Amino acid sequence: RFSGTFVGNAESTSPPPAAASPPALAAASLPAVPTIPVVPTLGGVASTVAEGVLNPNEVKPPASGTRKARVLYDYEAADSTELALLADEMITVYSLPGMDPDWLIGERGNQKGKVPVTYLELLS
C-alpha cells in the first residue's frame, strides 16, 4: 500500500544551473559528418518483386508449382496488385522467389494478383 506521500530528494526541484550543460556554441562548432543513405537491394530477384511493386501482367506462372485453392472468405483488393476474392470460388495460386510468404499470386481466368494465404484452402 502506498501512503500517497513521495519520500525522495528533499533538495529543490529546479533545473540544474546553465553551467552544468554543455554550451550550445560548442555543439554548433563541431564539424558536420556527411551521411550517405543506404538502400538495401535483393540481388538476383526480379525488380518487380524486389521493389515491392507487382504488376500482375508481368508475372508469369512457374512451369511447375501451381496449385488449386478454394477461397474461404470474401476479400476486397486493397489496390491494383491484389486480386479480389469471393468465398467458395476456385483459383490457381503460386509463389514467386523473394515474395512475402503470407501472400501468393492468384489467377482467375485472365485476372491475376496477390492474394493472402490465410483466405485460402490449398488443395492439389
TORPA-4810 file (N, C-alpha, C, O; in nm, 3 decimals):
<nodes>
NODE_1_0.083_-0.117_0.000_0.000_0.000_0.000_0.088_0.124_0.000_0.188_0.132_0.072_R
NODE_2_0.049_0.221_-0.082_0.125_0.344_-0.090_0.058_0.449_-0.003_-0.065_0.459_0.001_F
NODE_3_0.139_0.525_0.066_0.084_0.626_0.156_0.042_0.753_0.084_-0.024_0.838_0.143_S
NODE_4_0.079_0.768_-0.040_0.043_0.888_-0.114_0.145_0.998_-0.098_0.133_1.103_-0.162_G
NODE_5_0.244_0.977_-0.015_0.349_1.077_0.004_0.476_1.022_-0.055_0.517_0.910_-0.026_T
NODE_6_0.539_1.102_-0.138_0.663_1.060_-0.200_0.778_1.107_-0.114_0.791_1.225_-0.082_F
NODE_7_0.862_1.011_-0.077_0.979_1.045_0.002_1.098_1.033_-0.090_1.126_0.925_-0.142_V
NODE_8_1.167_1.140_-0.112_1.279_1.137_-0.205_1.377_1.245_-0.170_1.400_1.276_-0.053_G
NODE_9_1.435_1.303_-0.271_1.535_1.407_-0.255_1.466_1.533_-0.202_1.375_1.586_-0.266_N
NODE_10_1.509_1.578_-0.090_1.448_1.695_-0.027_1.501_1.825_-0.085_1.452_1.933_-0.049_A
NODE_11_1.599_1.818_-0.176_1.653_1.940_-0.234_1.555_2.000_-0.334_1.454_1.937_-0.368_E
NODE_12_1.584_2.117_-0.379_1.499_2.188_-0.475_1.486_2.108_-0.604_1.579_2.037_-0.644_S
NODE_13_1.370_2.120_-0.670_1.348_2.050_-0.796_1.370_2.142_-0.915_1.324_2.112_-1.025_T
NODE_14_1.439_2.254_-0.895_1.465_2.346_-1.005_1.567_2.284_-1.099_1.644_2.197_-1.058_S
NODE_15_1.569_2.327_-1.226_1.664_2.270_-1.321_1.807_2.301_-1.282_1.831_2.398_-1.209_P
NODE_16_1.902_2.221_-1.329_2.042_2.246_-1.294_2.087_2.379_-1.353_2.030_2.426_-1.452_P
NODE_17_2.188_2.438_-1.294_2.239_2.565_-1.346_2.291_2.548_-1.488_2.332_2.438_-1.527_P
NODE_18_2.289_2.655_-1.565_2.329_2.652_-1.706_2.472_2.604_-1.722_2.505_2.547_-1.826_A
NODE_19_2.557_2.624_-1.626_2.696_2.584_-1.635_2.709_2.432_-1.639_2.811_2.380_-1.684_A
NODE_20_2.607_2.359_-1.592_2.617_2.213_-1.588_2.594_2.151_-1.726_2.634_2.037_-1.749_A
NODE_21_2.531_2.225_-1.818_2.508_2.170_-1.951_2.612_2.224_-2.048_2.662_2.334_-2.028_S
NODE_22_2.646_2.148_-2.152_2.748_2.197_-2.246_2.697_2.319_-2.320_2.579_2.326_-2.354_P
NODE_23_2.783_2.413_-2.346_2.741_2.535_-2.416_2.691_2.502_-2.557_2.748_2.416_-2.625_P
NODE_24_2.587_2.570_-2.601_2.531_2.548_-2.733_2.632_2.582_-2.842_2.632_2.520_-2.948_A
NODE_25_2.718_2.681_-2.815_2.817_2.722_-2.913_2.914_2.608_-2.944_2.953_2.590_-3.059_L
NODE_26_2.953_2.530_-2.843_3.047_2.421_-2.865_2.983_2.314_-2.954_3.050_2.259_-3.041_A
NODE_27_2.856_2.284_-2.933_2.788_2.183_-3.015_2.773_2.232_-3.158_2.783_2.153_-3.252_A
NODE_28_2.749_2.360_-3.175_2.729_2.414_-3.309_2.859_2.421_-3.387_2.857_2.420_-3.510_A
NODE_29_2.974_2.428_-3.318_3.101_2.443_-3.387_3.164_2.309_-3.424_3.269_2.308_-3.488_S
NODE_30_3.104_2.196_-3.385_3.159_2.066_-3.421_3.148_2.046_-3.572_3.051_2.091_-3.632_L
NODE_31_3.246_1.980_-3.634_3.239_1.959_-3.778_3.124_1.864_-3.813_3.099_1.765_-3.743_P
NODE_32_3.056_1.895_-3.920_2.944_1.812_-3.964_2.999_1.688_-4.034_3.092_1.698_-4.114_A
NODE_33_2.942_1.574_-4.005_2.984_1.449_-4.067_2.881_1.415_-4.174_2.764_1.396_-4.142_V
NODE_34_2.923_1.406_-4.299_2.826_1.375_-4.404_2.778_1.231_-4.390_2.854_1.142_-4.352_P
NODE_35_2.651_1.209_-4.421_2.596_1.074_-4.416_2.550_1.035_-4.556_2.505_1.118_-4.634_T
NODE_36_2.564_0.908_-4.585_2.522_0.855_-4.714_2.407_0.760_-4.690_2.421_0.664_-4.613_I
NODE_37_2.293_0.784_-4.753_2.181_0.692_-4.732_2.211_0.554_-4.789_2.271_0.541_-4.896_P
NODE_38_2.169_0.451_-4.717_2.191_0.314_-4.759_2.057_0.255_-4.799_1.962_0.256_-4.720_V
NODE_39_2.049_0.203_-4.921_1.926_0.143_-4.971_1.952_-0.004_-4.995_2.030_-0.040_-5.082_V
NODE_40_1.885_-0.092_-4.916_1.910_-0.236_-4.936_1.849_-0.284_-5.067_1.743_-0.236_-5.109_P
NODE_41_1.915_-0.380_-5.130_1.863_-0.440_-5.253_1.873_-0.591_-5.241_1.954_-0.643_-5.164_T
NODE_42_1.792_-0.659_-5.318_1.797_-0.804_-5.323_1.860_-0.844_-5.455_1.804_-0.815_-5.560_L
NODE_43_1.975_-0.908_-5.451_2.042_-0.948_-5.573_1.975_-1.071_-5.634_1.937_-1.163_-5.562_G
NODE_44_1.962_-1.073_-5.766_1.909_-1.188_-5.835_1.758_-1.203_-5.831_1.706_-1.302_-5.881_G
NODE_45_1.687_-1.108_-5.774_1.541_-1.116_-5.766_1.483_-1.019_-5.868_1.533_-0.908_-5.884_V
NODE_46_1.378_-1.060_-5.934_1.315_-0.973_-6.034_1.284_-0.839_-5.971_1.241_-0.832_-5.857_A
NODE_47_1.307_-0.732_-6.046_1.293_-0.598_-5.990_1.152_-0.570_-5.942_1.135_-0.495_-5.846_S
NODE_48_1.050_-0.627_-6.003_0.913_-0.600_-5.959_0.888_-0.657_-5.821_0.811_-0.600_-5.745_T
NODE_49_0.952_-0.769_-5.786_0.936_-0.827_-5.654_1.025_-0.755_-5.555_0.981_-0.725_-5.443_V
NODE_50_1.151_-0.725_-5.593_1.246_-0.662_-5.502_1.198_-0.523_-5.461_1.221_-0.483_-5.346_A
NODE_51_1.134_-0.450_-5.549_1.088_-0.316_-5.517_0.953_-0.317_-5.448_0.903_-0.212_-5.410_E
NODE_52_0.893_-0.436_-5.430_0.764_-0.445_-5.365_0.649_-0.403_-5.455_0.535_-0.390_-5.410_G
NODE_53_0.678_-0.383_-5.585_0.574_-0.342_-5.680_0.547_-0.461_-5.770_0.638_-0.513_-5.835_V
NODE_54_0.422_-0.502_-5.775_0.387_-0.616_-5.856_0.291_-0.572_-5.965_0.182_-0.523_-5.937_L
NODE_55_0.333_-0.591_-6.088_0.244_-0.566_-6.199_0.194_-0.703_-6.244_0.269_-0.778_-6.305_N
NODE_56_0.069_-0.738_-6.214_0.019_-0.872_-6.243_0.035_-0.913_-6.388_0.044_-1.032_-6.416_P
NODE_57_0.038_-0.819_-6.481_0.053_-0.853_-6.621_0.194_-0.900_-6.655_0.213_-0.969_-6.755_N
NODE_58_0.293_-0.864_-6.573_0.432_-0.902_-6.599_0.468_-1.035_-6.535_0.573_-1.092_-6.567_E
NODE_59_0.385_-1.087_-6.445_0.417_-1.208_-6.372_0.378_-1.330_-6.455_0.265_-1.341_-6.503_V
NODE_60_0.473_-1.422_-6.470_0.447_-1.546_-6.542_0.441_-1.660_-6.440_0.524_-1.666_-6.349_K
NODE_61_0.344_-1.750_-6.453_0.338_-1.863_-6.360_0.457_-1.956_-6.380_0.506_-1.969_-6.492_P
NODE_62_0.504_-2.020_-6.274_0.616_-2.112_-6.289_0.573_-2.235_-6.371_0.455_-2.267_-6.378_P
NODE_63_0.671_-2.302_-6.431_0.642_-2.421_-6.512_0.576_-2.529_-6.427_0.489_-2.601_-6.476_A
NODE_64_0.616_-2.539_-6.302_0.551_-2.631_-6.209_0.534_-2.557_-6.077_0.596_-2.453_-6.055_S
NODE_65_0.450_-2.610_-5.991_0.431_-2.546_-5.861_0.301_-2.470_-5.849_0.277_-2.409_-5.745_G
NODE_66_0.216_-2.473_-5.952_0.086_-2.409_-5.936_-0.006_-2.506_-5.863_0.006_-2.627_-5.876_T
NODE_67_-0.097_-2.451_-5.785_-0.192_-2.530_-5.708_-0.330_-2.471_-5.722_-0.345_-2.352_-5.753_R
NODE_68_-0.429_-2.552_-5.700_-0.567_-2.504_-5.692_-0.593_-2.467_-5.547_-0.538_-2.527_-5.455_K
NODE_69_-0.678_-2.367_-5.528_-0.714_-2.325_-5.394_-0.861_-2.286_-5.392_-0.913_-2.229_-5.488_A
NODE_70_-0.925_-2.316_-5.280_-1.063_-2.273_-5.259_-1.058_-2.152_-5.167_-0.989_-2.153_-5.065_R
NODE_71_-1.132_-2.048_-5.204_-1.134_-1.925_-5.126_-1.228_-1.945_-5.006_-1.342_-1.987_-5.023_V
NODE_72_-1.179_-1.916_-4.887_-1.257_-1.936_-4.765_-1.346_-1.817_-4.731_-1.456_-1.835_-4.679_L
NODE_73_-1.300_-1.696_-4.759_-1.372_-1.573_-4.722_-1.365_-1.473_-4.837_-1.273_-1.477_-4.918_Y
NODE_74_-1.462_-1.384_-4.842_-1.456_-1.273_-4.938_-1.335_-1.186_-4.903_-1.305_-1.166_-4.785_D
NODE_75_-1.267_-1.134_-5.005_-1.154_-1.044_-4.983_-1.161_-0.931_-5.083_-1.172_-0.954_-5.204_Y
NODE_76_-1.155_-0.808_-5.033_-1.158_-0.690_-5.119_-1.015_-0.646_-5.145_-0.940_-0.620_-5.051_E
NODE_77_-0.977_-0.637_-5.271_-0.841_-0.598_-5.307_-0.814_-0.455_-5.261_-0.896_-0.366_-5.280_A
NODE_78_-0.696_-0.434_-5.199_-0.659_-0.301_-5.150_-0.608_-0.211_-5.262_-0.621_-0.089_-5.253_A
NODE_79_-0.551_-0.270_-5.368_-0.501_-0.192_-5.481_-0.497_-0.280_-5.605_-0.541_-0.395_-5.601_D
NODE_80_-0.444_-0.228_-5.713_-0.447_-0.299_-5.842_-0.353_-0.419_-5.847_-0.361_-0.499_-5.940_S
NODE_81_-0.264_-0.434_-5.748_-0.174_-0.550_-5.747_-0.239_-0.672_-5.683_-0.186_-0.782_-5.692_T
NODE_82_-0.353_-0.653_-5.617_-0.421_-0.762_-5.548_-0.542_-0.810_-5.627_-0.596_-0.738_-5.711_E
NODE_83_-0.584_-0.933_-5.599_-0.699_-0.994_-5.665_-0.813_-1.003_-5.565_-0.797_-1.060_-5.458_L
NODE_84_-0.929_-0.947_-5.599_-1.046_-0.957_-5.512_-1.097_-1.101_-5.518_-1.094_-1.165_-5.623_A
NODE_85_-1.144_-1.152_-5.402_-1.187_-1.291_-5.393_-1.330_-1.300_-5.341_-1.376_-1.216_-5.264_L
NODE_86_-1.399_-1.405_-5.385_-1.532_-1.437_-5.333_-1.526_-1.575_-5.268_-1.463_-1.666_-5.322_L
NODE_87_-1.590_-1.590_-5.152_-1.589_-1.716_-5.080_-1.637_-1.829_-5.170_-1.729_-1.810_-5.250_A
NODE_88_-1.577_-1.945_-5.157_-1.609_-2.070_-5.227_-1.567_-2.074_-5.374_-1.593_-2.175_-5.440_D
NODE_89_-1.503_-1.971_-5.427_-1.457_-1.982_-5.566_-1.324_-2.057_-5.569_-1.253_-2.063_-5.469_E
NODE_90_-1.291_-2.112_-5.685_-1.166_-2.185_-5.705_-1.072_-2.099_-5.789_-1.112_-2.043_-5.891_M
NODE_91_-0.947_-2.088_-5.745_-0.846_-2.012_-5.819_-0.719_-2.096_-5.828_-0.704_-2.194_-5.755_I
NODE_92_-0.628_-2.056_-5.915_-0.495_-2.117_-5.925_-0.398_-2.024_-5.855_-0.404_-1.902_-5.873_T
NODE_93_-0.308_-2.081_-5.774_-0.212_-1.998_-5.699_-0.071_-2.051_-5.715_-0.050_-2.170_-5.742_V
NODE_94_0.026_-1.962_-5.697_0.168_-1.999_-5.696_0.244_-1.888_-5.627_0.193_-1.777_-5.609_Y
NODE_95_0.368_-1.918_-5.587_0.452_-1.816_-5.523_0.569_-1.784_-5.614_0.602_-1.858_-5.707_S
NODE_96_0.632_-1.671_-5.584_0.749_-1.626_-5.659_0.867_-1.612_-5.564_0.847_-1.583_-5.446_L
NODE_97_0.990_-1.633_-5.611_1.107_-1.615_-5.524_1.113_-1.472_-5.470_1.090_-1.376_-5.543_P
NODE_98_1.142_-1.460_-5.342_1.154_-1.330_-5.279_1.023_-1.267_-5.238_1.021_-1.156_-5.186_G
NODE_99_0.912_-1.337_-5.261_0.781_-1.283_-5.227_0.748_-1.310_-5.080_0.792_-1.411_-5.025_M
NODE_100_0.673_-1.221_-5.018_0.629_-1.238_-4.880_0.556_-1.372_-4.867_0.464_-1.398_-4.945_D
NODE_101_0.594_-1.459_-4.772_0.532_-1.591_-4.762_0.385_-1.588_-4.719_0.317_-1.690_-4.728_P
NODE_102_0.336_-1.474_-4.674_0.195_-1.462_-4.636_0.105_-1.435_-4.757_-0.017_-1.426_-4.742_D
NODE_103_0.163_-1.422_-4.875_0.088_-1.390_-4.997_0.125_-1.488_-5.108_0.236_-1.541_-5.110_W
NODE_104_0.031_-1.511_-5.199_0.055_-1.590_-5.319_0.003_-1.511_-5.438_-0.073_-1.415_-5.421_L
NODE_105_0.045_-1.550_-5.558_-0.014_-1.493_-5.679_-0.135_-1.580_-5.712_-0.124_-1.703_-5.720_I
NODE_106_-0.249_-1.518_-5.730_-0.370_-1.590_-5.764_-0.415_-1.555_-5.904_-0.401_-1.441_-5.948_G
NODE_107_-0.471_-1.657_-5.975_-0.523_-1.635_-6.109_-0.665_-1.687_-6.117_-0.697_-1.796_-6.068_E
NODE_108_-0.750_-1.607_-6.180_-0.888_-1.646_-6.210_-0.915_-1.600_-6.352_-0.929_-1.481_-6.377_R
NODE_109_-0.921_-1.695_-6.446_-0.938_-1.656_-6.586_-0.819_-1.572_-6.629_-0.705_-1.615_-6.616_G
NODE_110_-0.847_-1.452_-6.682_-0.737_-1.364_-6.724_-0.702_-1.261_-6.617_-0.622_-1.171_-6.643_N
NODE_111_-0.760_-1.273_-6.496_-0.727_-1.182_-6.386_-0.617_-1.245_-6.301_-0.615_-1.366_-6.280_Q
NODE_112_-0.527_-1.160_-6.252_-0.412_-1.206_-6.176_-0.378_-1.103_-6.071_-0.388_-0.983_-6.097_K
NODE_113_-0.336_-1.146_-5.951_-0.293_-1.053_-5.847_-0.255_-1.126_-5.720_-0.273_-1.247_-5.708_G
NODE_114_-0.203_-1.051_-5.623_-0.164_-1.108_-5.494_-0.289_-1.142_-5.414_-0.389_-1.070_-5.417_K
NODE_115_-0.282_-1.255_-5.340_-0.392_-1.295_-5.252_-0.332_-1.340_-5.118_-0.225_-1.401_-5.116_V
NODE_116_-0.400_-1.311_-5.007_-0.348_-1.353_-4.876_-0.369_-1.503_-4.855_-0.478_-1.554_-4.880_P
NODE_117_-0.266_-1.572_-4.809_-0.272_-1.716_-4.788_-0.380_-1.754_-4.688_-0.443_-1.859_-4.702_V
NODE_118_-0.403_-1.672_-4.587_-0.498_-1.704_-4.481_-0.643_-1.710_-4.531_-0.730_-1.760_-4.460_T
NODE_119_-0.669_-1.660_-4.649_-0.803_-1.662_-4.707_-0.825_-1.786_-4.794_-0.931_-1.801_-4.855_Y
NODE_120_-0.724_-1.876_-4.801_-0.730_-1.988_-4.895_-0.721_-2.122_-4.827_-0.658_-2.136_-4.722_L
NODE_121_-0.784_-2.222_-4.888_-0.762_-2.362_-4.855_-0.690_-2.421_-4.975_-0.748_-2.437_-5.082_E
NODE_122_-0.559_-2.452_-4.956_-0.479_-2.505_-5.066_-0.518_-2.650_-5.090_-0.526_-2.729_-4.996_L
NODE_123_-0.543_-2.685_-5.216_-0.590_-2.819_-5.248_-0.479_-2.904_-5.309_-0.399_-2.960_-5.234_L
NODE_124_-0.472_-2.915_-5.438_-0.379_-3.009_-5.503_-0.235_-2.966_-5.494_-0.147_-3.035_-5.544_S
</nodes>
